[in-house]
C-alpha cells in the first residue's frame, strides 16, 4: 500500500508540474528545420498536450526506420506521424519521451512485416532475449488514432517497464476497475486507466 501511495503521489506531483509549466505566456513555437513543412509538424503535434506543443521535437520516420528532424524542440517530448504505416490506423500520431525512440524503432521494424502475428512474435523474441529496449520509466505515450483525423480518439498510457502487481500494488487486469498494469512483468508494462 505504501508503494501505491508513493506512486500515486509521484503521478500527481508530475501532473502538477506539467500543469504549472503550462501557465503564463507559452514560449513561441520552435523553428522548422530546412525542408520541413508546417502541415507535417501540425499533424504530428495533434497528440501532444497543448502546454507542451510549442517546444516539442517533431520527427519524420524514414522507410529504413531512421528519422529526420522536422523541428527541434526544447522540452523532452517528441511527436511523429505513423498514419498508414504497416499495422497502424489510417490516421495515427504519437508523442512520447525522446528516450523512447529506440523502442519505437523496434516497434516499426517488427510492424514492417505487415503481419500482426509475426510482429508480435518478433517483439516477444526480443523480450525473451533481453534485447527489447525498455521505455523510460514513468514516460507518457500519447496516441491519437482512428480511421481518419475527424474520428480519431486519444489513448494515453504511462510506461512502467517490468512492473508487477507485487511491485506497484495495482491489479494486472481491468476487472476491479481503476488503474491497472497491462503487460505486467515485461518491458512493455504500462498503466491503463478506466475506459482506455
N, C-alpha and C positions, 0 to 999 in steps of 0.2 A: 504494500500500500504506500509505503514511503517513497519507493521508486516512482510510482504512478503520480504522486503529488509533486515530486521534483520535475517529472517530465511535463506535467500539465503547467506548472509554474514556468518552466522554460519556454513552452509554446506561447503562453500568454505574454511573457516578457518580450519575446521576439516579435510577436504581433504588435505590441505596444510600441516597440522601437521602430518597426516599419511604418506604423501609422504616424508616429511623431516625425519621421523623416519626410512624410508627405505633406506636412503643414507648412504654411508660409508660401512664399513665391517659389514655384518649381524652377529648377535650372533650365535654361533653354536646351532644346534637343542637340545632341552631339551631331557634328557634321558628317555628311555621307563621304564614303571613300570614292575615289575616281571610278567611274563605270557603274556605280550603284544607282538605282532609281528609287525615288521616294515611294512609289507604289509598292515595290518589293518590301521595303522597310516597313511601311504602314501595315501591310498584310501580316508580316511576321510578328509585329507588335500587338496584334489583336488579343493574344493570350496573356499579355503582360498586365500586371496590376497598374492602374493609372499612375500611382505615385512613383513607379519605377520605370515607366516607359521612356521618358526623355533621355535617360542616361544608360539604357540597356544596350548591350552589344547586339548587333544583328549579323547573322552569317547566312551563307547560301551553300548548301551541300552540293558537291560535285558527284558525278557518277562513280568516281573511284573512292568515294567516302572520305575525301578530304574536303576542306571548305575554304571559301573566300570570305573575307570580312567586308560586309556592306557598310557597316557603321560601327566604329569603335566607341564603346560607352565607357563610363567611369564607375559604374556600380558592378556588382558581381553577377548580374543577370545576363543571360544570352538567349536570344529568340531566333527561331528559324521556321521556315515553311516546309512541311513534308507532304503537302497536298499532292495526291495522285501517286506517291511513291508506292512500291510494292507492299501489299498488305496494310495499306493505310486508307483512311477515308478519302473521298474525293476532295474534301476540304479538311486540312489538318495542320495547325500551327502549334508550336511548343515553345515554352520558355522554362529555363531551369538555371542552375548554377553553372558557371563556366567550368568548374571542376568536373562536371558530368559529361563533358563532350566525348571523352574516350569511351565511356559506357554507351553513349548514343551511337558512336561509330560502330561498336559491336552489334548493336540493335540493327542498324542499317545493313551491315554485312549479312546478318542472318536473314533479314527480311528480303534481301535482294533475290533469294531463291524463288520468291513468289509463291511459296507453298508454306502454309501455316504450320503443318506438322514438321516439315524439315527445319523450318526456322526455330521452332521450339526445341527440337532435338539438338540443333547446333548450340543453342544457348544453354541447354541442360548439360551438354558435354563440357562446355567451358566452365560451368558451375562446378561440375564434378572434378574437373582437372585443376580447379583453383585458379583459372586464368580469366574468369569473368570479372571485369572491372567493377569495383564497388562504387556506388554513388556516394556523394558527400552526405554524411550522417546529418539528418535534420534539414536537408535541402528540399525545396519545394519544386514539384513538377506541375506546371500549368499547361493543360491540354485543351485546346478549343478545336472541336472536330464535329463533322457531320457530313451529310450528303452534299451540302453547299454552305456558303457563308451565312445565308439567311436562316438556315435550320441547324446551325452548329450549337453544340452545348459545351459547357465548361466542365472539366474533370480535373480536380486538384488532389494531389497526393503528397505525402511527406515521407521522404526516404529514411528508413531506419534499418540499414543493412545488418543482417544476422540477428535481428531482434526476434525474441520469442515471447510467449505469454509469461513464462517464468521470469524473464529479464525485465519486462515492462509492466507486468500486471494487467495486461489487456487481453481480451479474447482473441483467438486466431480465426474467428468466423463472425458473421454478421447476425447470428441467431439471437444474441442477447440485446441487440440494438446498441446504439452508441458507437464510439470509435473502436476500430478493431484492426488487427495486423493481418494484411494479406501477404501470402508467400512467406510466412514466418520461418525463420531459421535459414533463409537464403540471402544472397547479396541483393536480391530484389524485394526484400521485405519493405513494406510501406504502410503507412497509416491510411485507413479509409474512414470516411465519415458517413453517417446515415444518408441514404439517397444517392450515394456515389456508386 
